[in-house]
Amino acid sequence: MNAPASPTAQARHGALMAAARWRLPFSRQSWRGPAGSWLGAGAGSSIDFQDHRNYAPGDDPRHIHWQAFARTGALTMKLYRAEVAPLVDITVDVSASMTFTPAKARRTDDVLAFCVASAERTGAPLRLHAVAGRRISAVAAEEVRAGRWRERLPAATAEGPSAPTALPWRPGALKVLISDLLFPGDPAALVSLMGAGAGVGIVLAPTLAEEAELAWRGNAELTDCETGVVRRQRADDDLASRYREAYARHFALWREACRRRGVLFARVPSEGELALVLGGEALSAGAVEALA
């Protein structure tokens, strides 16, 4: 009998299956970047005609518009769209809540692996970072492909919830933040940074169905998984109702902040196969698109 696949191997397999069906939304805009296979915002050498301009000494004579010269006697140049490779920046939250359950840890892994696979299939120059509180660490794409990226991170310390504010986004990049967003505060500052500098911003939020409900009742001693702070709490139906409303309000605040700043937002449930899950909210929000 074959041994069952490890959670890491399962995540990689799920990511590759998803990347064979979906990709990051590269077709949302014209890009600027190094030579590649996507139509850019500038002039270049693709077969897609864009405009024309007057000839200048040193121009490539192969692009002279000879038909226009025959009509007008003036030399003009045909301009074609550039073919470029979009820049892709991916930042993944590695605070303790992201691995609170095995299901959520696997979903985080396969969402990250999907984003890496999608970027690499386009030939995009890729830059990866992991963030936990104020600590930002570079991540190698090959470590994500091998499923070893967590092992290479510095030892975690209880610095409080992950609330990044100064992430290293490149201007004009497709910027992806993978985070459960379970930290307090106004999302406006973080979302504004993602929406600035042109490009496309995307927030993908791995979620658990059990996080949305307070399932227990009675007295309990609770430990914050990120700060280590312990508190005693009594839960009743009234507290459960207020918790449910606060949870929904928190994500509504994120959704509205992203909408105002043109950043794409989608929650990614931890339950179910990634290829199927991405065909739900992520697809309808434009955070992924179907492969042609």
Legacy VTK file of the C-alpha trace (Angstrom):
# vtk DataFile Version 3.0
C-alpha trace
ASCII
DATASET POLYDATA
POINTS 292 float
0.000 0.000 0.000
1.324 3.441 -0.896
1.873 5.896 1.940
-0.492 8.908 1.933
0.915 12.101 0.486
2.275 14.599 2.992
0.302 17.824 3.615
3.027 19.760 1.805
2.853 17.461 -1.225
-0.944 17.728 -1.200
-0.705 21.521 -1.176
1.730 21.525 -4.109
-0.498 19.161 -6.072
-3.569 21.290 -5.359
-1.706 24.429 -6.405
-0.584 22.921 -9.706
-4.109 21.700 -10.434
-5.426 25.201 -9.765
-2.695 26.824 -11.896
-3.712 24.594 -14.804
-7.186 26.148 -14.654
-6.735 29.679 -13.298
-4.068 32.378 -13.230
-3.491 35.711 -11.563
-5.330 38.524 -13.427
-2.554 39.548 -15.820
-4.982 40.673 -18.521
-6.468 43.462 -16.382
-4.083 46.113 -17.726
-1.147 46.855 -20.018
2.131 46.290 -18.218
5.592 47.799 -18.101
8.553 45.542 -17.467
11.334 43.492 -19.099
10.796 41.691 -22.390
8.175 38.986 -22.222
4.969 37.722 -23.790
2.352 40.194 -22.495
1.296 43.348 -24.309
2.834 46.344 -22.614
1.883 49.980 -22.258
4.727 51.234 -24.463
5.871 50.758 -28.039
7.769 47.654 -29.038
7.978 44.904 -31.607
4.831 42.819 -31.213
2.435 42.278 -34.132
-0.244 44.419 -32.463
-0.345 47.801 -34.246
-0.694 50.715 -31.828
-0.051 54.072 -33.551
2.311 55.914 -35.885
4.667 58.914 -35.629
7.071 60.899 -37.793
10.339 59.226 -38.802
13.494 60.264 -36.929
17.125 59.488 -37.901
18.179 56.193 -36.355
14.721 54.595 -36.519
14.483 51.021 -37.774
13.579 51.304 -41.501
11.683 48.017 -41.283
8.928 49.869 -39.432
8.530 52.725 -41.954
4.931 53.032 -43.122
5.652 52.856 -46.874
2.002 52.997 -47.909
1.590 56.283 -46.060
4.821 57.557 -47.662
3.403 56.751 -51.125
0.300 58.797 -50.327
1.836 61.771 -48.519
5.568 61.801 -49.309
6.297 61.963 -45.566
8.151 59.229 -43.716
6.220 57.864 -40.748
6.884 54.957 -38.432
4.493 52.188 -37.471
4.381 51.701 -33.706
3.551 48.304 -32.269
2.755 47.314 -28.720
5.662 46.222 -26.566
5.737 42.669 -25.262
6.743 42.623 -21.609
6.795 40.403 -18.529
4.771 41.883 -15.639
6.536 42.291 -12.303
4.954 40.154 -9.567
5.391 40.806 -5.833
3.910 38.292 -3.378
3.837 38.799 0.382
2.543 36.071 2.694
1.532 36.594 6.311
3.260 34.056 8.575
1.820 35.141 11.913
0.629 32.339 14.199
-3.034 32.575 13.201
-2.110 31.518 9.654
-1.161 28.050 10.938
-3.715 27.823 13.747
-5.178 24.675 12.185
-3.638 22.226 9.689
-6.375 23.065 7.167
-5.575 26.765 7.225
-1.830 26.132 7.023
-2.367 23.919 3.956
-4.588 26.508 2.319
-1.968 29.205 2.881
0.692 26.936 1.377
-1.318 26.076 -1.714
-2.480 29.658 -2.340
1.165 30.767 -2.198
2.270 27.898 -4.453
-0.537 28.725 -6.901
0.550 32.372 -7.100
4.179 31.360 -7.672
3.228 28.844 -10.371
0.967 31.382 -12.076
3.701 34.026 -12.115
6.358 31.620 -13.376
4.150 30.428 -16.227
4.120 33.991 -17.561
7.882 34.411 -17.139
7.231 37.234 -14.677
10.140 38.543 -12.567
8.996 37.350 -9.139
9.789 38.641 -5.665
8.533 36.954 -2.484
8.449 38.048 1.144
7.075 36.610 4.385
5.835 39.037 7.023
5.185 38.609 10.741
4.580 41.821 12.622
7.468 44.156 11.853
9.695 41.344 10.566
9.942 40.930 6.784
11.932 38.033 5.301
12.801 37.286 1.686
11.561 33.928 0.385
13.068 32.028 -2.563
10.624 30.779 -5.197
12.451 27.444 -5.415
11.822 26.895 -1.695
8.095 27.397 -2.293
8.165 24.907 -5.163
9.983 22.393 -2.951
7.631 22.976 -0.024
10.491 24.051 2.276
9.894 27.788 2.496
8.643 27.772 6.100
11.741 25.892 7.247
13.958 28.717 5.986
12.181 31.466 7.931
13.714 32.995 11.085
12.373 31.686 14.390
9.039 33.274 15.237
8.718 35.607 18.196
5.532 36.834 19.873
5.642 40.419 18.638
1.883 40.763 18.373
-0.518 40.391 15.461
0.776 40.732 11.946
-0.233 44.227 10.858
2.176 45.155 8.033
2.313 48.780 6.957
5.481 49.193 4.853
5.763 46.206 2.553
8.321 46.318 -0.290
5.975 46.641 -3.282
7.549 47.586 -6.613
5.859 50.347 -8.648
3.792 48.946 -11.492
3.846 45.379 -10.135
1.045 42.900 -9.677
1.011 42.862 -5.863
-0.456 39.913 -3.953
-0.970 39.857 -0.180
-1.876 36.458 1.308
-3.194 36.995 4.830
-6.128 35.976 7.012
-6.324 39.675 8.014
-6.981 38.719 11.640
-5.290 41.728 13.141
-6.909 44.910 14.463
-6.760 48.341 12.928
-7.910 50.320 9.942
-6.869 48.600 6.680
-6.732 51.907 4.769
-2.971 52.471 5.156
-1.987 48.985 3.998
-4.490 48.944 1.138
-3.436 52.426 -0.004
0.159 51.214 -0.397
-1.033 48.317 -2.521
-3.126 50.596 -4.711
-0.367 53.175 -5.214
2.296 53.148 -7.909
0.099 51.735 -10.677
0.024 47.968 -11.144
-2.677 45.711 -9.693
-3.207 44.959 -5.994
-4.783 41.707 -4.792
-5.655 40.543 -1.272
-6.264 36.791 -0.918
-7.521 35.892 2.562
-7.465 32.215 3.634
-10.435 31.646 5.959
-11.925 28.929 8.158
-15.668 28.444 8.497
-15.219 27.804 12.232
-13.635 31.240 12.716
-16.909 32.976 11.907
-18.826 31.412 14.808
-18.302 31.153 18.557
-19.255 27.502 18.904
-18.670 27.007 22.646
-20.588 28.250 25.686
-19.554 28.622 29.311
-16.318 29.608 31.030
-12.938 29.160 29.379
-9.336 30.311 29.620
-8.227 31.710 26.262
-4.659 32.201 25.039
-3.935 34.572 22.148
-1.952 32.453 19.677
0.112 35.457 18.551
0.781 37.416 21.740
0.523 34.689 24.372
-1.842 36.854 26.431
-4.219 34.777 28.584
-7.735 35.866 29.514
-10.729 34.235 31.167
-13.950 34.549 29.244
-17.530 33.452 29.655
-19.395 32.858 26.401
-23.161 32.993 26.073
-25.572 33.477 23.187
-25.328 37.266 23.393
-21.516 37.210 23.163
-21.701 34.721 20.278
-24.034 37.059 18.393
-21.756 40.055 18.950
-18.728 38.008 17.885
-20.475 36.950 14.667
-21.377 40.563 13.862
-17.858 41.844 14.636
-16.285 39.159 12.436
-18.540 40.032 9.501
-17.976 43.763 10.064
-14.190 43.298 10.065
-14.151 41.713 6.622
-16.729 44.163 5.298
-14.318 46.943 6.325
-11.504 45.275 4.376
-13.704 44.714 1.363
-14.797 48.358 1.298
-11.238 49.666 1.799
-10.073 47.570 -1.156
-12.990 48.696 -3.314
-12.242 52.371 -2.649
-8.601 51.999 -3.673
-9.038 49.672 -6.624
-7.486 46.654 -4.895
-9.013 43.246 -5.642
-10.222 41.358 -2.572
-11.277 37.723 -2.173
-11.623 35.348 0.738
-10.333 31.836 0.032
-12.032 29.147 2.145
-9.740 26.508 3.619
-12.321 23.808 2.938
-12.412 22.140 -0.491
-10.028 21.756 -3.416
-8.243 24.968 -4.371
-9.113 24.683 -8.078
-12.815 24.631 -7.176
-12.573 27.268 -4.447
-10.863 29.806 -6.734
-13.797 29.505 -9.125
-16.019 31.134 -6.499
-15.393 34.502 -4.852
-11.859 34.889 -6.242
-13.095 34.560 -9.823
-16.134 36.809 -9.366
-13.943 39.472 -7.717
-11.447 39.381 -10.598
-8.630 38.163 -8.327
-8.062 35.238 -10.703
-8.996 34.662 -14.328
-9.540 31.544 -16.406
-6.741 30.324 -18.623
-7.501 30.882 -22.282
LINES 1 293
292 0 1 2 3 4 5 6 7 8 9 10 11 12 13 14 15 16 17 18 19 20 21 22 23 24 25 26 27 28 29 30 31 32 33 34 35 36 37 38 39 40 41 42 43 44 45 46 47 48 49 50 51 52 53 54 55 56 57 58 59 60 61 62 63 64 65 66 67 68 69 70 71 72 73 74 75 76 77 78 79 80 81 82 83 84 85 86 87 88 89 90 91 92 93 94 95 96 97 98 99 100 101 102 103 104 105 106 107 108 109 110 111 112 113 114 115 116 117 118 119 120 121 122 123 124 125 126 127 128 129 130 131 132 133 134 135 136 137 138 139 140 141 142 143 144 145 146 147 148 149 150 151 152 153 154 155 156 157 158 159 160 161 162 163 164 165 166 167 168 169 170 171 172 173 174 175 176 177 178 179 180 181 182 183 184 185 186 187 188 189 190 191 192 193 194 195 196 197 198 199 200 201 202 203 204 205 206 207 208 209 210 211 212 213 214 215 216 217 218 219 220 221 222 223 224 225 226 227 228 229 230 231 232 233 234 235 236 237 238 239 240 241 242 243 244 245 246 247 248 249 250 251 252 253 254 255 256 257 258 259 260 261 262 263 264 265 266 267 268 269 270 271 272 273 274 275 276 277 278 279 280 281 282 283 284 285 286 287 288 289 290 291
